[in-house]
Amino acid sequence: MTFVHYRASTIGIQLEETLKELLNENVIDINMFDLIKKKFDIAVAEILKKKVKDKPAMRGKLKHYQNCDSAWMFYVINPEIRVSNYSLPVSINGPLKIIGCESRILTQLITNKEAPKKKEKKRLL
């Protein structure tokens, strides 16, 4: 499972445009195009996992939430985000979409390994 929401970031959009230019100029083929995008997703997930240590606090009105394939999506109206107790809050006018996933899925994505399967208890009849 690959989460591609990083591609909607500024750097993800620029990467996509550059790759399309290289593809149109026949510098890379479609397989390389897809491989680079997958590697980008894995690299961003790995860097965020290693480098981000602060945990933000947020206030706002929760409009909608859903869980799909172990990925949570929250839609918050007019959120106010504070990164630490000492920072000034950042207010966003309008909706904010937050995407979160289980850490074992990110670990699986980064290491390209299968997640450990739960052992089933056998019942004796």
Biotite code that builds the C-alpha atoms (Angstrom):
import biotite.structure as struc

atoms = struc.array([
    struc.Atom([0.000, 0.000, 0.000], chain_id="A", res_id=1, res_name="MET", atom_name="CA", element="C"),
    struc.Atom([1.380, 3.393, -0.960], chain_id="A", res_id=2, res_name="THR", atom_name="CA", element="C"),
    struc.Atom([0.125, 6.716, 0.319], chain_id="A", res_id=3, res_name="PHE", atom_name="CA", element="C"),
    struc.Atom([0.430, 9.322, -2.416], chain_id="A", res_id=4, res_name="VAL", atom_name="CA", element="C"),
    struc.Atom([-0.837, 12.401, -0.553], chain_id="A", res_id=5, res_name="HIS", atom_name="CA", element="C"),
    struc.Atom([2.749, 13.736, -0.416], chain_id="A", res_id=6, res_name="TYR", atom_name="CA", element="C"),
    struc.Atom([2.494, 14.337, -4.158], chain_id="A", res_id=7, res_name="ARG", atom_name="CA", element="C"),
    struc.Atom([0.036, 17.169, -3.513], chain_id="A", res_id=8, res_name="ALA", atom_name="CA", element="C"),
    struc.Atom([2.730, 19.141, -1.659], chain_id="A", res_id=9, res_name="SER", atom_name="CA", element="C"),
    struc.Atom([4.688, 21.893, -3.412], chain_id="A", res_id=10, res_name="THR", atom_name="CA", element="C"),
    struc.Atom([7.746, 19.697, -3.889], chain_id="A", res_id=11, res_name="ILE", atom_name="CA", element="C"),
    struc.Atom([5.572, 16.790, -5.069], chain_id="A", res_id=12, res_name="GLY", atom_name="CA", element="C"),
    struc.Atom([3.863, 18.940, -7.696], chain_id="A", res_id=13, res_name="ILE", atom_name="CA", element="C"),
    struc.Atom([7.222, 20.269, -8.934], chain_id="A", res_id=14, res_name="GLN", atom_name="CA", element="C"),
    struc.Atom([8.608, 16.725, -9.123], chain_id="A", res_id=15, res_name="LEU", atom_name="CA", element="C"),
    struc.Atom([5.594, 15.620, -11.158], chain_id="A", res_id=16, res_name="GLU", atom_name="CA", element="C"),
    struc.Atom([5.993, 18.535, -13.614], chain_id="A", res_id=17, res_name="GLU", atom_name="CA", element="C"),
    struc.Atom([9.726, 17.871, -14.027], chain_id="A", res_id=18, res_name="THR", atom_name="CA", element="C"),
    struc.Atom([9.155, 14.165, -14.594], chain_id="A", res_id=19, res_name="LEU", atom_name="CA", element="C"),
    struc.Atom([6.491, 14.923, -17.199], chain_id="A", res_id=20, res_name="LYS", atom_name="CA", element="C"),
    struc.Atom([8.938, 17.194, -19.043], chain_id="A", res_id=21, res_name="GLU", atom_name="CA", element="C"),
    struc.Atom([11.614, 14.480, -18.976], chain_id="A", res_id=22, res_name="LEU", atom_name="CA", element="C"),
    struc.Atom([9.069, 11.936, -20.187], chain_id="A", res_id=23, res_name="LEU", atom_name="CA", element="C"),
    struc.Atom([7.959, 14.187, -23.063], chain_id="A", res_id=24, res_name="ASN", atom_name="CA", element="C"),
    struc.Atom([11.603, 14.716, -24.083], chain_id="A", res_id=25, res_name="GLU", atom_name="CA", element="C"),
    struc.Atom([12.166, 10.926, -23.993], chain_id="A", res_id=26, res_name="ASN", atom_name="CA", element="C"),
    struc.Atom([14.876, 11.271, -21.337], chain_id="A", res_id=27, res_name="VAL", atom_name="CA", element="C"),
    struc.Atom([13.052, 8.746, -19.123], chain_id="A", res_id=28, res_name="ILE", atom_name="CA", element="C"),
    struc.Atom([10.451, 6.096, -19.884], chain_id="A", res_id=29, res_name="ASP", atom_name="CA", element="C"),
    struc.Atom([7.127, 5.484, -18.129], chain_id="A", res_id=30, res_name="ILE", atom_name="CA", element="C"),
    struc.Atom([8.604, 2.767, -15.889], chain_id="A", res_id=31, res_name="ASN", atom_name="CA", element="C"),
    struc.Atom([11.259, 5.158, -14.592], chain_id="A", res_id=32, res_name="MET", atom_name="CA", element="C"),
    struc.Atom([8.564, 7.829, -14.154], chain_id="A", res_id=33, res_name="PHE", atom_name="CA", element="C"),
    struc.Atom([6.538, 5.505, -11.895], chain_id="A", res_id=34, res_name="ASP", atom_name="CA", element="C"),
    struc.Atom([9.603, 4.268, -10.025], chain_id="A", res_id=35, res_name="LEU", atom_name="CA", element="C"),
    struc.Atom([10.735, 7.805, -9.163], chain_id="A", res_id=36, res_name="ILE", atom_name="CA", element="C"),
    struc.Atom([7.271, 8.713, -7.869], chain_id="A", res_id=37, res_name="LYS", atom_name="CA", element="C"),
    struc.Atom([7.177, 5.584, -5.673], chain_id="A", res_id=38, res_name="LYS", atom_name="CA", element="C"),
    struc.Atom([10.667, 6.291, -4.326], chain_id="A", res_id=39, res_name="LYS", atom_name="CA", element="C"),
    struc.Atom([9.581, 9.881, -3.586], chain_id="A", res_id=40, res_name="PHE", atom_name="CA", element="C"),
    struc.Atom([6.611, 8.644, -1.528], chain_id="A", res_id=41, res_name="ASP", atom_name="CA", element="C"),
    struc.Atom([8.826, 6.267, 0.447], chain_id="A", res_id=42, res_name="ILE", atom_name="CA", element="C"),
    struc.Atom([11.527, 8.900, 1.017], chain_id="A", res_id=43, res_name="ALA", atom_name="CA", element="C"),
    struc.Atom([9.059, 11.523, 2.279], chain_id="A", res_id=44, res_name="VAL", atom_name="CA", element="C"),
    struc.Atom([7.443, 9.037, 4.675], chain_id="A", res_id=45, res_name="ALA", atom_name="CA", element="C"),
    struc.Atom([10.858, 7.997, 5.993], chain_id="A", res_id=46, res_name="GLU", atom_name="CA", element="C"),
    struc.Atom([12.104, 11.567, 6.483], chain_id="A", res_id=47, res_name="ILE", atom_name="CA", element="C"),
    struc.Atom([8.919, 12.644, 8.247], chain_id="A", res_id=48, res_name="LEU", atom_name="CA", element="C"),
    struc.Atom([9.133, 9.648, 10.552], chain_id="A", res_id=49, res_name="LYS", atom_name="CA", element="C"),
    struc.Atom([12.768, 10.396, 11.459], chain_id="A", res_id=50, res_name="LYS", atom_name="CA", element="C"),
    struc.Atom([12.817, 14.194, 11.607], chain_id="A", res_id=51, res_name="LYS", atom_name="CA", element="C"),
    struc.Atom([9.453, 15.361, 12.929], chain_id="A", res_id=52, res_name="VAL", atom_name="CA", element="C"),
    struc.Atom([9.492, 15.323, 16.732], chain_id="A", res_id=53, res_name="LYS", atom_name="CA", element="C"),
    struc.Atom([6.966, 18.023, 17.684], chain_id="A", res_id=54, res_name="ASP", atom_name="CA", element="C"),
    struc.Atom([3.365, 17.108, 18.204], chain_id="A", res_id=55, res_name="LYS", atom_name="CA", element="C"),
    struc.Atom([0.891, 19.852, 17.326], chain_id="A", res_id=56, res_name="PRO", atom_name="CA", element="C"),
    struc.Atom([-2.326, 20.608, 19.169], chain_id="A", res_id=57, res_name="ALA", atom_name="CA", element="C"),
    struc.Atom([-5.352, 21.684, 17.210], chain_id="A", res_id=58, res_name="MET", atom_name="CA", element="C"),
    struc.Atom([-8.771, 23.161, 17.875], chain_id="A", res_id=59, res_name="ARG", atom_name="CA", element="C"),
    struc.Atom([-11.560, 23.408, 15.381], chain_id="A", res_id=60, res_name="GLY", atom_name="CA", element="C"),
    struc.Atom([-14.895, 22.014, 14.343], chain_id="A", res_id=61, res_name="LYS", atom_name="CA", element="C"),
    struc.Atom([-14.711, 18.440, 13.047], chain_id="A", res_id=62, res_name="LEU", atom_name="CA", element="C"),
    struc.Atom([-16.894, 18.347, 9.950], chain_id="A", res_id=63, res_name="LYS", atom_name="CA", element="C"),
    struc.Atom([-16.261, 14.796, 8.773], chain_id="A", res_id=64, res_name="HIS", atom_name="CA", element="C"),
    struc.Atom([-13.956, 11.850, 9.357], chain_id="A", res_id=65, res_name="TYR", atom_name="CA", element="C"),
    struc.Atom([-13.475, 8.457, 7.731], chain_id="A", res_id=66, res_name="GLN", atom_name="CA", element="C"),
    struc.Atom([-11.213, 5.424, 7.762], chain_id="A", res_id=67, res_name="ASN", atom_name="CA", element="C"),
    struc.Atom([-10.300, 3.742, 4.499], chain_id="A", res_id=68, res_name="CYS", atom_name="CA", element="C"),
    struc.Atom([-7.616, 1.042, 4.226], chain_id="A", res_id=69, res_name="ASP", atom_name="CA", element="C"),
    struc.Atom([-6.210, 1.960, 7.662], chain_id="A", res_id=70, res_name="SER", atom_name="CA", element="C"),
    struc.Atom([-5.784, 5.595, 6.638], chain_id="A", res_id=71, res_name="ALA", atom_name="CA", element="C"),
    struc.Atom([-7.748, 8.171, 8.626], chain_id="A", res_id=72, res_name="TRP", atom_name="CA", element="C"),
    struc.Atom([-8.972, 11.377, 7.018], chain_id="A", res_id=73, res_name="MET", atom_name="CA", element="C"),
    struc.Atom([-10.266, 14.261, 9.125], chain_id="A", res_id=74, res_name="PHE", atom_name="CA", element="C"),
    struc.Atom([-11.914, 17.394, 7.741], chain_id="A", res_id=75, res_name="TYR", atom_name="CA", element="C"),
    struc.Atom([-11.681, 20.263, 10.252], chain_id="A", res_id=76, res_name="VAL", atom_name="CA", element="C"),
    struc.Atom([-13.355, 23.648, 9.776], chain_id="A", res_id=77, res_name="ILE", atom_name="CA", element="C"),
    struc.Atom([-11.456, 26.818, 10.866], chain_id="A", res_id=78, res_name="ASN", atom_name="CA", element="C"),
    struc.Atom([-8.682, 25.023, 12.761], chain_id="A", res_id=79, res_name="PRO", atom_name="CA", element="C"),
    struc.Atom([-6.273, 26.705, 15.139], chain_id="A", res_id=80, res_name="GLU", atom_name="CA", element="C"),
    struc.Atom([-2.928, 24.878, 15.319], chain_id="A", res_id=81, res_name="ILE", atom_name="CA", element="C"),
    struc.Atom([-0.288, 25.268, 18.012], chain_id="A", res_id=82, res_name="ARG", atom_name="CA", element="C"),
    struc.Atom([3.004, 23.354, 17.675], chain_id="A", res_id=83, res_name="VAL", atom_name="CA", element="C"),
    struc.Atom([4.101, 23.750, 21.308], chain_id="A", res_id=84, res_name="SER", atom_name="CA", element="C"),
    struc.Atom([2.756, 25.353, 24.465], chain_id="A", res_id=85, res_name="ASN", atom_name="CA", element="C"),
    struc.Atom([4.938, 28.402, 23.859], chain_id="A", res_id=86, res_name="TYR", atom_name="CA", element="C"),
    struc.Atom([4.226, 29.053, 20.191], chain_id="A", res_id=87, res_name="SER", atom_name="CA", element="C"),
    struc.Atom([1.564, 31.377, 18.866], chain_id="A", res_id=88, res_name="LEU", atom_name="CA", element="C"),
    struc.Atom([-1.441, 29.637, 17.346], chain_id="A", res_id=89, res_name="PRO", atom_name="CA", element="C"),
    struc.Atom([-1.850, 29.582, 13.574], chain_id="A", res_id=90, res_name="VAL", atom_name="CA", element="C"),
    struc.Atom([-5.435, 30.067, 12.402], chain_id="A", res_id=91, res_name="SER", atom_name="CA", element="C"),
    struc.Atom([-6.607, 28.778, 9.059], chain_id="A", res_id=92, res_name="ILE", atom_name="CA", element="C"),
    struc.Atom([-9.798, 30.167, 7.574], chain_id="A", res_id=93, res_name="ASN", atom_name="CA", element="C"),
    struc.Atom([-11.710, 27.397, 5.882], chain_id="A", res_id=94, res_name="GLY", atom_name="CA", element="C"),
    struc.Atom([-11.395, 23.631, 5.899], chain_id="A", res_id=95, res_name="PRO", atom_name="CA", element="C"),
    struc.Atom([-8.260, 21.571, 6.610], chain_id="A", res_id=96, res_name="LEU", atom_name="CA", element="C"),
    struc.Atom([-7.833, 17.963, 5.518], chain_id="A", res_id=97, res_name="LYS", atom_name="CA", element="C"),
    struc.Atom([-5.644, 15.795, 7.773], chain_id="A", res_id=98, res_name="ILE", atom_name="CA", element="C"),
    struc.Atom([-4.469, 12.342, 6.724], chain_id="A", res_id=99, res_name="ILE", atom_name="CA", element="C"),
    struc.Atom([-3.010, 9.847, 9.183], chain_id="A", res_id=100, res_name="GLY", atom_name="CA", element="C"),
    struc.Atom([-2.086, 6.190, 9.021], chain_id="A", res_id=101, res_name="CYS", atom_name="CA", element="C"),
    struc.Atom([-0.916, 3.477, 11.374], chain_id="A", res_id=102, res_name="GLU", atom_name="CA", element="C"),
    struc.Atom([2.796, 3.472, 12.093], chain_id="A", res_id=103, res_name="SER", atom_name="CA", element="C"),
    struc.Atom([3.137, -0.233, 11.222], chain_id="A", res_id=104, res_name="ARG", atom_name="CA", element="C"),
    struc.Atom([1.880, 0.542, 7.722], chain_id="A", res_id=105, res_name="ILE", atom_name="CA", element="C"),
    struc.Atom([4.450, 3.325, 7.342], chain_id="A", res_id=106, res_name="LEU", atom_name="CA", element="C"),
    struc.Atom([7.163, 0.979, 8.600], chain_id="A", res_id=107, res_name="THR", atom_name="CA", element="C"),
    struc.Atom([6.045, -1.608, 6.073], chain_id="A", res_id=108, res_name="GLN", atom_name="CA", element="C"),
    struc.Atom([6.049, 1.013, 3.329], chain_id="A", res_id=109, res_name="LEU", atom_name="CA", element="C"),
    struc.Atom([9.529, 2.277, 4.222], chain_id="A", res_id=110, res_name="ILE", atom_name="CA", element="C"),
    struc.Atom([11.186, -1.108, 4.653], chain_id="A", res_id=111, res_name="THR", atom_name="CA", element="C"),
    struc.Atom([9.203, -2.781, 1.866], chain_id="A", res_id=112, res_name="ASN", atom_name="CA", element="C"),
    struc.Atom([8.529, -5.744, 4.141], chain_id="A", res_id=113, res_name="LYS", atom_name="CA", element="C"),
    struc.Atom([5.348, -7.557, 4.947], chain_id="A", res_id=114, res_name="GLU", atom_name="CA", element="C"),
    struc.Atom([3.783, -6.600, 8.238], chain_id="A", res_id=115, res_name="ALA", atom_name="CA", element="C"),
    struc.Atom([3.947, -9.363, 10.827], chain_id="A", res_id=116, res_name="PRO", atom_name="CA", element="C"),
    struc.Atom([0.792, -11.402, 10.810], chain_id="A", res_id=117, res_name="LYS", atom_name="CA", element="C"),
    struc.Atom([-1.113, -11.966, 14.001], chain_id="A", res_id=118, res_name="LYS", atom_name="CA", element="C"),
    struc.Atom([-1.038, -15.493, 15.278], chain_id="A", res_id=119, res_name="LYS", atom_name="CA", element="C"),
    struc.Atom([-4.431, -17.088, 15.315], chain_id="A", res_id=120, res_name="GLU", atom_name="CA", element="C"),
    struc.Atom([-5.505, -18.938, 18.416], chain_id="A", res_id=121, res_name="LYS", atom_name="CA", element="C"),
    struc.Atom([-6.544, -22.464, 17.684], chain_id="A", res_id=122, res_name="LYS", atom_name="CA", element="C"),
    struc.Atom([-9.648, -23.661, 19.361], chain_id="A", res_id=123, res_name="ARG", atom_name="CA", element="C"),
    struc.Atom([-9.938, -27.150, 20.656], chain_id="A", res_id=124, res_name="LEU", atom_name="CA", element="C"),
    struc.Atom([-13.368, -28.639, 20.279], chain_id="A", res_id=125, res_name="LEU", atom_name="CA", element="C"),
])
